[in-house]
Structures are given as structure tokens and as C-alpha cells.
Amino acid sequence: MTKQTLSSGTIHQVPKDLRTVLESQSDLLEVWNDLTPIARDEWICWVTIVKKEETRAAHLVRLCEELREGKRRPCCWPGCPHRRPNAAKWFGAKK
């Protein structure tokens, strides 16, 4: 069995906890690699931008569920503030 590579985003690298989740579930890894780099950036940022570990863990669970449901990007959030300056106001990020 050949190990599949894990694609990253355009500005974000896949963090260790997300990498572990994706590499342990081949169906998710296939869906993940089929996303556009910008869509992967959105998911990575959505998982990593939270402050509490419990929230991050919940985001990882939800990411798995939503990828399996066919969603291509995280629902109901203004987007990665690192890529879109107009989204920075929602997170207090500096331009």
C-alpha cells in the first residue's frame, strides 16, 4: 500500500493534529487532497484560529464530519483573515 501525500494550503501548513487526523482516515485524506489550496487554507485557519484546546478538538471533529458530507469549506465563518483583509475585523487580526 502506497502512502498518500498530504496537500497543504497556499499560506498555511497543515498542523500536526490535523495531519494526524487526515492521515489516519484514507477517505478524508482523499477528499482533503481534492480540495483547492485556498479551500484547504480556509479549513486550516478555521481549525487553528480558536484559542481553547476543546474548541480546536471540536473543530477537528466537525471538519471530519463536514468533509464526509461533501462540504468544501467551513460553514458560517467570514474566511481566513490572513488572506482576506476585510475578514480581519472579525478576528482582531492586523492587516
ABEGO torsion letter per residue (X at the ends): XBBBBBBBBAABBBBAAAAAAAAABAAAAAAAAABBAAAAAAAAAAAAABABAAAAAAAAAAAAAAAAAGBABBBGBAEBAAABAAAAAAAGBBX
